[in-house]
């Protein structure tokens, strides 16, 4: 199936969990926020969230600095 991750179209396996996609995309474990189709998905829901074909995912990481 195809999803868009941070503006880039990608092929991913059907039934992929959001938590697995995030683990593949970044090794940062804190300061990560995720929205699917414009809705923020709380971290507690990542492991149960099954992605659907055509989903638009934004993965954001906090950056420290000044």
C-alpha positions as CSV (number, residue, x, y, z in Angstrom):
1,X,0.0,0.0,0.0
2,X,1.1,3.6,-0.4
3,X,1.2,6.3,2.2
4,X,2.7,9.8,2.3
5,X,5.3,10.4,5.1
6,X,6.3,14.0,5.6
7,X,5.4,14.8,2.0
8,X,7.1,11.8,0.4
9,X,5.0,9.0,-1.1
10,X,6.2,5.6,0.1
11,X,5.2,1.9,-0.3
12,X,4.7,0.1,3.0
13,X,3.3,-3.3,3.9
14,X,-0.4,-3.6,4.4
15,X,-1.5,-3.7,8.0
16,X,1.6,-1.7,9.2
17,X,1.2,-0.3,12.7
18,X,2.0,3.3,13.2
19,X,4.5,2.4,16.0
20,X,6.4,0.2,13.5
21,X,6.5,3.0,10.9
22,X,7.8,5.5,13.4
23,X,10.5,3.1,14.6
24,X,11.6,2.6,10.9
25,X,11.6,6.4,10.3
26,X,13.4,7.7,13.3
27,X,15.4,6.3,16.2
28,X,14.5,9.2,18.4
29,X,12.3,8.0,21.2
30,X,11.2,11.2,22.9
31,X,10.0,14.5,21.5
32,X,8.2,12.9,18.6
33,X,4.7,13.9,17.6
34,X,2.7,12.2,14.9
35,X,-0.4,13.2,12.9
36,X,-2.3,10.9,10.5
37,X,-4.6,12.6,8.0
38,X,-4.4,15.9,10.0
39,X,-5.3,14.3,13.4
40,X,-2.7,14.0,16.2
41,X,-2.3,10.4,17.3
42,X,-1.3,10.2,21.0
43,X,1.8,8.1,21.7
44,X,-0.4,5.7,23.7
45,X,-2.3,4.8,20.5
46,X,0.6,4.2,18.2
47,X,0.9,0.5,18.8
48,X,-2.8,-0.1,18.0
49,X,-3.1,2.3,15.1
50,X,-3.2,0.3,11.8
51,X,-2.3,2.5,8.8
52,X,-4.6,2.5,5.8
53,X,-3.8,2.9,2.1
54,X,-3.5,6.6,1.2
55,X,-2.8,7.8,4.7
56,X,-0.9,11.1,5.1
57,X,1.5,10.9,8.0
58,X,3.5,13.8,9.5
59,X,6.3,12.8,11.9
60,X,7.7,15.7,13.8
61,X,10.6,15.8,16.2
62,X,11.5,18.5,18.7
63,X,14.8,20.2,18.1
64,X,16.7,21.9,20.9
65,X,18.7,25.0,20.3
66,X,18.6,28.7,20.1
